[in-house]
């Protein structure tokens, strides 16, 4: 499985994943949507939605926006609450969260 997923995973860590050998145009657009929602949802413009339409149904677009929003909410919740992984988890424990005051 890692042989099939590895190249896609590597492509996802590029600054702005583009369609090519590793990602289809559909996959690259989905990643771009997720990044836009996470970094600045104001960048999900009418023009960007128009670029999704040839590749996704309206229902698929709504599902992706919902899923990305839920994951982003979860991340913000975990950071705000300084949650850590349980000792039984496969994920690292002893998370350190940056704390800053608003100027």
ZAMAR-710870 format. One line per 3 residues: their letters; for each residue x, y, z of N, C-alpha, C, O. Coordinates in steps of 0.2 Angstrom, whole numbers, plus 2048, in hexadecimal, padded with zeros to 3 digits. Layout:
residues N
A	X Y Z X Y Z X Y Z X Y Z | ... $
This chain:
residues 103
XXX	804 7FA 800 800 800 800 804 806 800 803 80B 7FC | 80A 806 804 80E 80C 804 811 80E 7FD 812 814 7FC | 812 809 7F9 815 80A 7F3 810 80E 7EE 812 812 7EA $
XXX	809 80D 7EF 804 810 7EC 803 817 7EE 801 81C 7EB | 803 818 7F5 802 81E 7F8 808 823 7F9 807 829 7F8 | 80E 820 7F9 814 824 7FA 815 82A 7F5 816 82F 7F8 $
XXX	814 828 7EF 815 82E 7EA 810 834 7EB 811 839 7EA | 80A 832 7EC 804 837 7ED 806 83B 7F4 805 841 7F4 | 808 837 7F9 80A 83A 7FF 80F 83F 7FE 80F 845 801 $
XXX	814 83E 7FA 81A 842 7F9 817 848 7F5 819 84E 7F7 | 813 847 7F0 810 84D 7ED 80C 852 7F1 80C 858 7F0 | 809 84F 7F6 805 853 7FA 809 858 7FE 806 85D 801 $
XXX	80F 856 800 813 85B 804 817 860 800 81B 864 803 | 816 860 7F9 818 866 7F5 814 86C 7F7 80F 86B 7FA | 817 872 7F6 814 878 7F8 80D 879 7F5 808 87A 7F8 $
XXX	80C 878 7EE 806 878 7EB 805 872 7E7 807 873 7E1 | 803 86D 7E9 802 867 7E5 7FF 868 7DE 7F9 86B 7DE | 802 865 7D9 7FF 866 7D3 7FE 85F 7CF 801 85B 7D1 $
XXX	7F9 85F 7CB 7F8 859 7C7 7FE 857 7C4 802 85B 7C1 | 7FF 850 7C3 805 84E 7C0 805 846 7C1 800 843 7C1 | 80B 844 7C1 80C 83C 7C1 809 839 7C8 806 834 7C8 $
XXX	809 83D 7CD 807 83B 7D4 800 83C 7D5 7FC 838 7D8 | 7FE 842 7D4 7F7 844 7D5 7F3 846 7CF 7F5 849 7CA | 7ED 843 7CF 7E8 845 7C9 7E6 84D 7CA 7E7 84F 7D0 $
XXX	7E3 850 7C5 7E1 857 7C6 7DB 857 7CB 7DB 85C 7CF | 7D7 852 7CC 7D2 851 7D1 7D5 851 7D8 7D3 855 7DC | 7DA 84D 7D9 7DD 84D 7DF 7E1 853 7E1 7E0 856 7E7 $
XXX	7E4 856 7DC 7E8 85D 7DE 7E3 862 7E0 7E4 866 7E4 | 7DD 862 7DC 7D8 867 7DE 7D5 866 7E5 7D4 86B 7E9 | 7D4 860 7E7 7D2 85E 7ED 7D7 860 7F3 7D5 863 7F8 $
XXX	7DD 85F 7F2 7E2 861 7F6 7E2 869 7F7 7E3 86C 7FC | 7E2 86C 7F1 7E2 874 7F1 7DC 876 7F5 7DC 87B 7F9 | 7D6 873 7F4 7D0 875 7F8 7D1 874 800 7D0 879 804 $
XXX	7D4 86F 802 7D6 86E 809 7DB 873 80B 7DA 875 811 | 7E0 874 808 7E5 879 80A 7E2 880 80A 7E3 884 80F | 7DD 882 805 7DA 888 806 7D6 889 80C 7D6 88E 80F $
XXX	7D2 884 80D 7CE 884 813 7D2 885 81A 7D0 889 81E | 7D7 881 81A 7DB 881 820 7DF 888 821 7E0 88A 826 | 7E2 88A 81B 7E6 890 81C 7E2 897 81C 7E4 89B 820 $
XXX	7DD 897 817 7D9 89D 816 7D3 89C 812 7D4 89C 80C | 7CE 89B 816 7C8 899 812 7C5 89E 80D 7C1 89D 809 | 7C8 8A4 80E 7C6 8AA 809 7C9 8A9 802 7C6 8AC 7FE $
XXX	7CD 8A4 802 7D0 8A3 7FB 7CC 89D 7F7 7CE 89C 7F2 | 7C7 89B 7FA 7C2 896 7F7 7BD 89B 7F3 7B8 89C 7F6 | 7BF 89D 7EE 7BB 8A2 7EA 7B6 89F 7E5 7B7 899 7E4 $
XXX	7B2 8A3 7E2 7AE 8A1 7DD 7B2 89E 7D7 7B0 898 7D4 | 7B7 8A1 7D6 7BB 89E 7D0 7BE 897 7D2 7BF 893 7CE | 7C0 896 7D8 7C3 890 7DA 7BD 88B 7DA 7BF 885 7D8 $
XXX	7B8 88C 7DD 7B2 888 7DC 7B1 886 7D5 7AF 880 7D4 | 7B1 88B 7D0 7B0 889 7C9 7B5 884 7C7 7B4 880 7C2 | 7BB 884 7C9 7C0 880 7C7 7BF 879 7CA 7C1 874 7C7 $
XXX	7BB 878 7CF 7BA 872 7D2 7B4 86E 7CE 7B4 868 7CD | 7AF 872 7CB 7A9 870 7C8 7AA 86A 7C3 7A6 866 7C2 | 7AF 86B 7BF 7B0 866 7B9 7B3 85F 7BC 7B2 85A 7B9 $
XXX	7B5 85F 7C2 7B8 859 7C5 7B4 856 7CB 7B5 850 7CC | 7AF 85A 7CE 7AC 857 7D4 7A4 859 7D3 7A3 85E 7D0 | 7A0 855 7D6 799 857 7D6 798 85C 7DC 79C 85D 7E0 $
XXX	792 85F 7DC 790 864 7E1 791 860 7E8 793 863 7ED | 78E 85A 7E8 78E 856 7EE 795 855 7F0 797 855 7F6 | 79A 853 7EC 7A1 852 7EE 7A4 858 7F0 7A8 857 7F5 $
XXX	7A3 85D 7ED 7A6 864 7F0 7A3 865 7F7 7A7 867 7FB | 79D 864 7F8 79A 866 7FF 79D 861 804 79F 863 809 | 79E 85B 802 7A1 856 806 7A8 857 808 7AB 857 80E $
XXX	7AC 85A 803 7B3 85B 804 7B4 862 809 7B8 862 80D | 7AF 867 807 7AF 86D 80C 7AE 86B 813 7B1 86D 818 | 7A9 866 814 7A6 864 81A 7AC 860 81E 7AE 862 823 $
XXX	7AF 85C 81A 7B4 858 81D 7BA 85C 81F 7BD 85B 825 | 7BC 860 81B 7C2 865 81C 7C0 869 822 7C5 86A 826 | 7BA 86C 822 7B8 870 828 7B8 86C 82F 7BB 86F 834 $
XXX	7B6 866 82F 7B6 862 835 7BD 861 837 7BE 862 83D | 7C1 85F 833 7C8 85E 835 7CC 864 837 7CF 864 83C | 7CA 869 834 7CD 870 836 7CB 872 83D 7CE 874 841 $
XXX	7C4 871 83E 7C1 872 845 7C5 86E 84A 7C6 870 84F | 7C5 867 848 7C9 863 84D 7D0 865 84F 7D2 865 855 | 7D3 867 84A 7DA 869 84B 7DA 870 84F 7DE 870 854 $
XXX	7D6 874 84E 7D6 87A 852 7D3 879 859 7D6 87C 85E | 7CF 874 85A 7CC 872 861 7D2 86F 865 7D3 871 86A | 7D6 86A 861 7DB 867 865 7E1 86C 867 7E3 86B 86C $
XXX	7E2 870 862 7E7 875 864 7E5 87A 86A 7E9 87B 86F | 7DF 87C 86A 7DC 881 86F 7DC 87D 876 7DE 880 87B | 7DA 877 876 7DA 873 87C 7E1 870 87E 7E1 86C 883 $
XXX	7E6 870 87A 7EC 86D 87B 7EC 866 87C 7EF 863 881 | 7E8 863 878 7E7 85B 879 7ED 857 876 7F1 85A 872 | 7EE 852 879 7F3 84D 878 7F1 846 876 7EB 845 877 $
XXX	7F5 843 872 7F3 83C 871 7F3 838 877 7F7 839 87C | 7EF 832 877 7EF 82E 87D 7F6 829 87D 7F8 828 877 | 7F8 827 882 7FE 823 882 7FD 81C 87E 802 81A 87B $
XXX	7F7 81A 87D 7F6 814 879 7F6 816 871 7F6 811 86D | 7F6 81C 86F 7F5 81E 869 7FB 81D 865 801 81C 867 | 7FB 81C 85E 800 81B 85A 804 822 858 809 822 856 $
XXX	801 827 85A 803 82E 859 808 830 85F 807 82D 864 | 80C 834 85D 811 837 863 80D 83A 868 808 83D 867 | 810 83A 86E 80C 83D 874 811 843 876 816 845 873 $
XXX	80F 847 87C 813 84C 87E 813 852 879 818 855 878 | 80D 853 876 80D 859 871 80E 85F 875 80D 861 87A | 812 864 871 813 86A 873 810 86F 86F 810 86F 869 $
XXX	80C 874 872 808 879 86E 80B 880 86F 80D 882 875 | 80C 883 86A 80F 88A 86A 809 88E 86E 803 88E 86C | 80B 893 872 806 897 875 809 89E 874 80E 8A0 875 $
XXX	804 8A2 872 806 8A9 870 800 8AE 872 7FA 8AC 873 | 802 8B4 874 7FD 8B9 876 7FB 8BD 870 800 8BE 86C | 7F5 8BF 870 7F3 8C4 86A 7F6 8CB 86C 7F5 8CD 872 $
X	7F9 8CE 868 7FC 8D5 869 7F6 8DA 86A 7F8 8E0 86B $
